[in-house]
């Protein structure tokens, strides 16, 4: 996937708890930029302890976990943020990052849904659009059995069609119909013969 997982820098907040959290987030970001992801995660956890409502600390913690290859924990955090974040930009990036992790885990159906949600929150996200297209192509390559299912269905329909004409008239019914036809033919012949006899008897013979 092209796009790196996004790190949000701390925003200025008014409350004392939030200000303390912001300082800790900034410290975590510094560790993150130095690729010291475990230390960065520690700082983000401290920020969450100071301000449990800090979405930025949770977002950055998810990124740090991802960088430590703790993808399941990271995906869970991104999913929580995607569902609860009120800021569209944050929600979009959370959905996007969730999609990246799911794509890497070859969970294509869920990654496609995550990218779609990222685009719903940020329609201008080109990387999300590109990754969505890639995931859709991978899913098509992975699941071409639809064609096989269609072929199987066609074969079943053909077999049913072949069976149907045979099952409409059983051999017994065919024999009965043949006998009826023979009887009717015999009756017609008898009628014609009797009419001939009658017409022959009434004629005067020429001498």
C-alpha positions as CSV (number, residue, x, y, z in Angstrom):
1,X,0.0,0.0,0.0
2,X,1.3,3.4,-0.9
3,X,0.3,5.5,2.1
4,X,2.2,5.3,5.4
5,X,0.1,5.2,8.5
6,X,-0.5,8.8,9.6
7,X,0.8,10.3,12.8
8,X,-1.3,13.2,14.2
9,X,0.7,16.0,16.0
10,X,-0.7,17.3,19.3
11,X,-3.3,20.0,19.2
12,X,-3.5,22.8,21.8
13,X,-6.2,22.2,24.3
14,X,-7.5,24.3,27.2
15,X,-7.8,22.0,30.2
16,X,-4.8,21.2,32.4
17,X,-5.3,17.5,31.9
18,X,-5.4,18.0,28.1
19,X,-2.3,20.2,28.2
20,X,-0.4,17.6,30.1
21,X,-1.6,15.0,27.6
22,X,-0.5,17.2,24.7
23,X,3.1,17.5,26.1
24,X,3.3,13.7,26.5
25,X,1.9,13.2,23.0
26,X,4.5,15.5,21.6
27,X,7.2,13.6,23.4
28,X,5.8,10.4,22.0
29,X,5.8,11.9,18.5
30,X,9.5,12.7,18.9
31,X,10.2,9.1,19.8
32,X,8.1,7.9,16.9
33,X,10.1,10.1,14.4
34,X,13.3,8.5,15.8
35,X,11.6,5.1,15.2
36,X,11.7,4.3,18.9
37,X,8.1,2.9,18.7
38,X,8.0,1.1,22.0
39,X,9.0,4.4,23.9
40,X,6.5,6.3,21.8
41,X,3.8,3.8,22.8
42,X,4.7,4.4,26.5
43,X,4.3,8.1,26.1
44,X,1.0,7.8,24.3
45,X,-0.3,5.5,27.1
46,X,0.7,8.1,29.7
47,X,-1.2,10.7,27.7
48,X,-4.3,8.5,27.7
49,X,-3.9,8.0,31.5
50,X,-3.8,11.8,31.8
51,X,-6.7,12.4,29.4
52,X,-8.7,9.3,28.6
53,X,-10.8,11.2,26.1
54,X,-7.7,12.1,24.0
55,X,-8.4,10.6,20.5
56,X,-5.0,11.8,19.2
57,X,-3.1,9.8,21.9
58,X,-5.2,6.7,21.0
59,X,-4.6,7.3,17.3
60,X,-0.9,7.7,17.7
61,X,-0.7,4.7,20.1
62,X,-2.4,2.6,17.4
63,X,0.3,3.7,14.9
64,X,3.0,2.9,17.3
65,X,1.5,-0.6,18.0
66,X,1.3,-1.1,14.2
67,X,5.0,-0.2,13.8
68,X,5.8,-2.8,16.5
69,X,3.9,-5.4,14.4
70,X,1.1,-5.6,17.0
71,X,-1.4,-5.4,14.2
72,X,-4.4,-6.9,15.9
73,X,-4.2,-4.4,18.8
74,X,-3.6,-1.6,16.4
75,X,-6.6,-2.6,14.2
76,X,-8.8,-2.8,17.3
77,X,-7.9,0.8,18.3
78,X,-8.4,2.1,14.8
79,X,-11.8,0.4,14.7
80,X,-12.8,2.0,18.1
81,X,-11.6,5.4,16.8
82,X,-13.4,5.0,13.5
83,X,-16.7,4.3,15.3
84,X,-16.4,7.0,18.0
85,X,-14.4,9.9,16.6
86,X,-16.5,13.0,15.9
87,X,-13.9,14.6,13.7
88,X,-14.3,13.5,10.1
89,X,-10.6,13.8,9.3
90,X,-9.7,11.6,12.2
91,X,-12.4,9.1,11.4
92,X,-11.3,8.9,7.7
93,X,-7.6,8.3,8.7
94,X,-8.7,5.7,11.3
95,X,-10.8,3.8,8.7
96,X,-7.9,4.1,6.2
97,X,-5.3,2.7,8.6
98,X,-7.7,-0.1,9.6
99,X,-8.0,-0.9,5.9
100,X,-4.2,-1.0,5.4
101,X,-3.9,-3.5,8.3
102,X,-6.7,-5.7,7.0
103,X,-5.3,-5.7,3.5
104,X,-1.9,-6.8,4.9
105,X,-3.7,-9.6,6.7
106,X,-5.4,-10.6,3.4
107,X,-8.8,-9.8,5.0
108,X,-9.9,-8.2,1.7
109,X,-13.7,-7.9,2.3
110,X,-13.3,-6.0,5.5
111,X,-10.5,-3.9,4.1
112,X,-12.7,-2.9,1.2
113,X,-15.4,-1.8,3.6
114,X,-12.8,0.2,5.6
115,X,-11.6,2.1,2.6
116,X,-15.1,2.8,1.5
117,X,-15.8,4.3,4.9
118,X,-12.6,6.3,4.7
119,X,-13.8,7.8,1.4
120,X,-17.3,8.5,2.9
121,X,-15.6,10.7,5.5
122,X,-13.0,12.1,3.1
123,X,-14.0,11.8,-0.6
124,X,-10.7,13.5,-1.7
125,X,-8.4,10.8,-0.2
126,X,-6.7,9.6,-3.4
127,X,-4.6,6.9,-1.5
128,X,-7.8,5.4,0.0
129,X,-9.4,5.3,-3.5
130,X,-6.2,3.7,-5.0
131,X,-6.0,1.1,-2.2
132,X,-9.7,0.4,-2.6
133,X,-9.2,-0.4,-6.3
134,X,-6.2,-2.6,-5.5
135,X,-8.2,-4.5,-2.8
136,X,-11.1,-5.0,-5.2
137,X,-8.7,-6.4,-7.9
138,X,-7.1,-8.7,-5.4
139,X,-10.5,-10.0,-4.3
140,X,-11.5,-10.7,-8.0
141,X,-8.2,-12.6,-8.5
142,X,-8.8,-14.5,-5.3
143,X,-12.4,-15.3,-5.9
144,X,-13.1,-16.2,-9.6
145,X,-15.2,-19.2,-8.6
146,X,-18.3,-17.2,-9.4
147,X,-17.8,-18.2,-13.0
148,X,-17.5,-21.9,-12.0
149,X,-20.7,-21.6,-10.0
150,X,-22.5,-20.1,-13.0
151,X,-21.2,-22.9,-15.2
152,X,-22.3,-25.4,-12.6
153,X,-25.8,-23.8,-12.5
154,X,-26.1,-23.8,-16.3
155,X,-25.2,-27.5,-16.4
156,X,-27.8,-28.3,-13.7
157,X,-30.4,-26.3,-15.7
158,X,-29.5,-28.2,-18.9
159,X,-29.8,-31.5,-17.1
160,X,-33.2,-30.6,-15.7
161,X,-34.4,-29.6,-19.2
162,X,-33.2,-32.9,-20.6
163,X,-35.0,-34.8,-17.9
164,X,-38.2,-32.8,-18.1
165,X,-39.5,-34.1,-21.5
166,X,-38.8,-37.7,-20.5
167,X,-40.6,-37.3,-17.2
168,X,-43.7,-35.6,-18.8
169,X,-44.9,-38.9,-20.5
170,X,-44.1,-42.2,-18.8
171,X,-43.8,-45.4,-20.9
172,X,-47.1,-46.6,-19.4
173,X,-48.9,-43.5,-20.5
174,X,-47.3,-43.7,-24.0
175,X,-48.6,-47.3,-24.4
176,X,-52.1,-46.3,-23.3
177,X,-52.2,-43.4,-25.8
178,X,-51.0,-45.8,-28.6
179,X,-53.8,-48.2,-27.7
180,X,-56.4,-45.4,-27.8
181,X,-55.2,-44.3,-31.2
182,X,-55.4,-47.9,-32.5
183,X,-59.0,-48.3,-31.2
184,X,-60.0,-45.0,-32.8
185,X,-58.5,-46.1,-36.1
186,X,-60.3,-49.4,-35.9
187,X,-63.6,-47.7,-35.1
188,X,-63.2,-45.4,-38.1
189,X,-62.4,-48.3,-40.4
190,X,-65.5,-50.2,-39.2
191,X,-67.7,-47.1,-39.7
192,X,-66.4,-46.7,-43.3
193,X,-66.9,-50.4,-44.0
194,X,-70.5,-50.3,-42.7
195,X,-71.3,-47.3,-44.8
196,X,-69.9,-49.0,-47.9
197,X,-72.0,-52.0,-47.3
198,X,-75.2,-49.9,-46.8
199,X,-74.6,-48.0,-50.0
200,X,-73.9,-51.2,-52.0
201,X,-77.1,-53.0,-50.9
202,X,-79.4,-50.1,-51.9
203,X,-78.2,-49.8,-55.5
204,X,-80.1,-51.4,-58.4
205,X,-78.1,-53.8,-60.6
206,X,-77.9,-53.0,-64.3
207,X,-78.7,-55.9,-66.6
